[in-house]
Amino acid sequence: MEPQEPLFLRRSFVNVPVEISMMIVDMLFKERHRKQAAVRDIRNLLEAFQWTLPQKYWLTQYKVDVIYEVDEFVQAGKVINLANLCLGLEELMLNEHWYCESGFSTRVRAFKFMQGIKEHFLNLVDGDGDCVVV
């Protein structure tokens, strides 16, 4: 059985609904001109208010799908600090030297190609599993 996500954030001195806290984090991150500072601000906010956002938030809002190994841990029920993973990944991706030199940019490009191939294939196959002739 999957553990229930809290409706309100726990251990916080402010009783804020999870949806509101997610909106605040989203708003901070969307400040495109100061991404590095936004990541630091989000880390500080989560720590200061002791907020723990649902794992589903981190899985859908950040590009962890490129790190497909994470899905294996999630499926196995392993506990992962997704906030730390996602924010750390963002920090690394903002470091242009690391992003280009580490090979991660190649991984992202290959992943996008595979996603495009998958979408194209699914468009070729109709609902009955028959291929559409073009």
Short mmCIF file of the C-alpha atoms (twelve columns), coordinates in Angstrom:
data_MODEL
# 
_entry.id   MODEL 
# 
loop_
_atom_site.group_PDB 
_atom_site.id 
_atom_site.type_symbol 
_atom_site.label_atom_id 
_atom_site.label_alt_id 
_atom_site.label_comp_id 
_atom_site.label_asym_id 
_atom_site.label_seq_id 
_atom_site.Cartn_x 
_atom_site.Cartn_y 
_atom_site.Cartn_z 
_atom_site.pdbx_PDB_model_num 
ATOM 1   C CA . MET A 1   0.000  0.000  0.000   1 
ATOM 2   C CA . GLU A 2   1.354  3.422  -0.956  1 
ATOM 3   C CA . PRO A 3   1.632  5.904  1.919   1 
ATOM 4   C CA . GLN A 4   -0.849 8.750  1.816   1 
ATOM 5   C CA . GLU A 5   0.506  12.189 1.037   1 
ATOM 6   C CA . PRO A 6   -0.372 14.778 3.690   1 
ATOM 7   C CA . LEU A 7   -3.003 17.383 2.929   1 
ATOM 8   C CA . PHE A 8   -1.133 19.883 5.046   1 
ATOM 9   C CA . LEU A 9   2.584  20.188 5.496   1 
ATOM 10  C CA . ARG A 10  3.844  18.663 8.703   1 
ATOM 11  C CA . ARG A 11  6.161  20.082 11.353  1 
ATOM 12  C CA . SER A 12  5.680  23.604 10.127  1 
ATOM 13  C CA . PHE A 13  4.803  26.527 12.313  1 
ATOM 14  C CA . VAL A 14  2.555  27.708 9.486   1 
ATOM 15  C CA . ASN A 15  -0.376 25.472 8.596   1 
ATOM 16  C CA . VAL A 16  -0.202 25.779 4.812   1 
ATOM 17  C CA . PRO A 17  -2.013 23.430 2.419   1 
ATOM 18  C CA . VAL A 18  0.371  21.418 0.249   1 
ATOM 19  C CA . GLU A 19  -1.063 22.928 -2.925  1 
ATOM 20  C CA . ILE A 20  -0.191 26.447 -1.760  1 
ATOM 21  C CA . SER A 21  3.358  25.453 -0.839  1 
ATOM 22  C CA . MET A 22  3.815  23.848 -4.266  1 
ATOM 23  C CA . MET A 23  2.581  27.057 -5.907  1 
ATOM 24  C CA . ILE A 24  5.092  29.085 -3.868  1 
ATOM 25  C CA . VAL A 25  7.960  26.803 -4.896  1 
ATOM 26  C CA . ASP A 26  6.827  26.965 -8.541  1 
ATOM 27  C CA . MET A 27  6.679  30.745 -8.411  1 
ATOM 28  C CA . LEU A 28  10.197 30.956 -6.990  1 
ATOM 29  C CA . PHE A 29  11.583 28.643 -9.630  1 
ATOM 30  C CA . LYS A 30  9.940  30.437 -12.541 1 
ATOM 31  C CA . GLU A 31  12.108 33.499 -11.964 1 
ATOM 32  C CA . ARG A 32  14.173 32.707 -15.063 1 
ATOM 33  C CA . HIS A 33  16.667 35.537 -14.684 1 
ATOM 34  C CA . ARG A 34  17.920 34.265 -11.321 1 
ATOM 35  C CA . LYS A 35  17.739 30.469 -11.540 1 
ATOM 36  C CA . GLN A 36  20.780 29.752 -9.341  1 
ATOM 37  C CA . ALA A 37  19.440 31.998 -6.601  1 
ATOM 38  C CA . ALA A 38  15.963 30.476 -7.019  1 
ATOM 39  C CA . VAL A 39  17.302 26.975 -6.330  1 
ATOM 40  C CA . ARG A 40  19.062 28.277 -3.199  1 
ATOM 41  C CA . ASP A 41  15.891 30.131 -2.128  1 
ATOM 42  C CA . ILE A 42  13.785 26.970 -2.557  1 
ATOM 43  C CA . ARG A 43  16.240 24.946 -0.472  1 
ATOM 44  C CA . ASN A 44  16.176 27.616 2.239   1 
ATOM 45  C CA . LEU A 45  12.376 27.844 2.151   1 
ATOM 46  C CA . LEU A 46  11.921 24.093 2.496   1 
ATOM 47  C CA . GLU A 47  14.380 23.992 5.381   1 
ATOM 48  C CA . ALA A 48  13.095 27.094 7.193   1 
ATOM 49  C CA . PHE A 49  9.450  26.043 7.120   1 
ATOM 50  C CA . GLN A 50  10.240 22.317 7.385   1 
ATOM 51  C CA . TRP A 51  8.137  21.634 4.318   1 
ATOM 52  C CA . THR A 52  8.118  18.190 2.734   1 
ATOM 53  C CA . LEU A 53  6.462  18.293 -0.651  1 
ATOM 54  C CA . PRO A 54  4.942  15.105 -2.110  1 
ATOM 55  C CA . GLN A 55  7.211  12.900 -4.196  1 
ATOM 56  C CA . LYS A 56  4.778  13.158 -7.095  1 
ATOM 57  C CA . TYR A 57  5.419  16.914 -7.199  1 
ATOM 58  C CA . TRP A 58  9.150  16.442 -7.683  1 
ATOM 59  C CA . LEU A 59  8.670  13.652 -10.216 1 
ATOM 60  C CA . THR A 60  6.373  15.758 -12.396 1 
ATOM 61  C CA . GLN A 61  7.865  19.247 -12.042 1 
ATOM 62  C CA . TYR A 62  11.524 18.513 -12.593 1 
ATOM 63  C CA . LYS A 63  13.348 16.619 -15.309 1 
ATOM 64  C CA . VAL A 64  14.143 13.501 -13.305 1 
ATOM 65  C CA . ASP A 65  12.717 11.370 -16.109 1 
ATOM 66  C CA . VAL A 66  16.092 11.803 -17.830 1 
ATOM 67  C CA . ILE A 67  17.589 9.933  -14.879 1 
ATOM 68  C CA . TYR A 68  15.547 6.818  -15.539 1 
ATOM 69  C CA . GLU A 69  17.357 4.955  -12.763 1 
ATOM 70  C CA . VAL A 70  15.295 6.908  -10.225 1 
ATOM 71  C CA . ASP A 71  12.162 5.134  -11.439 1 
ATOM 72  C CA . GLU A 72  13.663 1.784  -10.455 1 
ATOM 73  C CA . PHE A 73  14.073 2.998  -6.869  1 
ATOM 74  C CA . VAL A 74  10.571 4.484  -6.775  1 
ATOM 75  C CA . GLN A 75  9.052  1.246  -8.130  1 
ATOM 76  C CA . ALA A 76  10.971 -0.760 -5.518  1 
ATOM 77  C CA . GLY A 77  9.542  1.445  -2.763  1 
ATOM 78  C CA . LYS A 78  12.942 2.873  -1.794  1 
ATOM 79  C CA . VAL A 79  12.944 6.194  0.001   1 
ATOM 80  C CA . ILE A 80  14.640 8.888  -2.047  1 
ATOM 81  C CA . ASN A 81  15.061 12.515 -1.097  1 
ATOM 82  C CA . LEU A 82  13.614 13.732 -4.384  1 
ATOM 83  C CA . ALA A 83  13.746 17.383 -3.334  1 
ATOM 84  C CA . ASN A 84  17.497 17.114 -2.866  1 
ATOM 85  C CA . LEU A 85  17.916 15.133 -6.081  1 
ATOM 86  C CA . CYS A 86  15.840 17.518 -8.202  1 
ATOM 87  C CA . LEU A 87  17.333 20.708 -6.812  1 
ATOM 88  C CA . GLY A 88  20.845 19.277 -7.035  1 
ATOM 89  C CA . LEU A 89  20.228 18.270 -10.639 1 
ATOM 90  C CA . GLU A 90  18.998 21.784 -11.404 1 
ATOM 91  C CA . GLU A 91  22.148 23.256 -9.862  1 
ATOM 92  C CA . LEU A 92  24.320 20.955 -11.962 1 
ATOM 93  C CA . MET A 93  22.410 21.753 -15.144 1 
ATOM 94  C CA . LEU A 94  22.844 25.473 -14.493 1 
ATOM 95  C CA . ASN A 95  26.608 24.937 -14.436 1 
ATOM 96  C CA . GLU A 96  27.236 25.131 -18.180 1 
ATOM 97  C CA . HIS A 97  30.727 23.628 -17.948 1 
ATOM 98  C CA . TRP A 98  29.501 20.577 -16.015 1 
ATOM 99  C CA . TYR A 99  26.427 20.187 -18.205 1 
ATOM 100 C CA . CYS A 100 28.481 20.041 -21.406 1 
ATOM 101 C CA . GLU A 101 31.555 18.199 -20.105 1 
ATOM 102 C CA . SER A 102 29.788 15.508 -18.059 1 
ATOM 103 C CA . GLY A 103 27.947 13.951 -20.977 1 
ATOM 104 C CA . PHE A 104 24.607 14.801 -19.409 1 
ATOM 105 C CA . SER A 105 23.714 17.053 -22.339 1 
ATOM 106 C CA . THR A 106 24.172 14.038 -24.633 1 
ATOM 107 C CA . ARG A 107 21.960 11.967 -22.350 1 
ATOM 108 C CA . VAL A 108 19.237 14.653 -22.421 1 
ATOM 109 C CA . ARG A 109 19.438 14.889 -26.216 1 
ATOM 110 C CA . ALA A 110 19.258 11.093 -26.627 1 
ATOM 111 C CA . PHE A 111 16.329 10.925 -24.217 1 
ATOM 112 C CA . LYS A 112 14.451 13.598 -26.187 1 
ATOM 113 C CA . PHE A 113 15.061 11.664 -29.412 1 
ATOM 114 C CA . MET A 114 13.746 8.470  -27.814 1 
ATOM 115 C CA . GLN A 115 10.659 10.319 -26.546 1 
ATOM 116 C CA . GLY A 116 10.055 11.674 -30.051 1 
ATOM 117 C CA . ILE A 117 10.427 8.212  -31.590 1 
ATOM 118 C CA . LYS A 118 8.006  6.794  -29.020 1 
ATOM 119 C CA . GLU A 119 5.424  9.514  -29.724 1 
ATOM 120 C CA . HIS A 120 5.793  9.031  -33.476 1 
ATOM 121 C CA . PHE A 121 5.374  5.262  -33.123 1 
ATOM 122 C CA . LEU A 122 2.280  5.664  -30.955 1 
ATOM 123 C CA . ASN A 123 0.820  8.025  -33.550 1 
ATOM 124 C CA . LEU A 124 1.391  5.378  -36.244 1 
ATOM 125 C CA . VAL A 125 -0.463 2.743  -34.265 1 
ATOM 126 C CA . ASP A 126 -4.198 3.218  -33.905 1 
ATOM 127 C CA . GLY A 127 -6.341 2.056  -30.958 1 
ATOM 128 C CA . ASP A 128 -6.657 -1.537 -32.277 1 
ATOM 129 C CA . GLY A 129 -2.919 -2.071 -32.483 1 
ATOM 130 C CA . ASP A 130 -3.021 -1.877 -36.278 1 
ATOM 131 C CA . CYS A 131 -0.477 0.263  -38.071 1 
ATOM 132 C CA . VAL A 132 -1.773 3.228  -39.975 1 
ATOM 133 C CA . VAL A 133 -0.658 3.240  -43.605 1 
ATOM 134 C CA . VAL A 134 0.660  6.580  -44.753 1 
# 
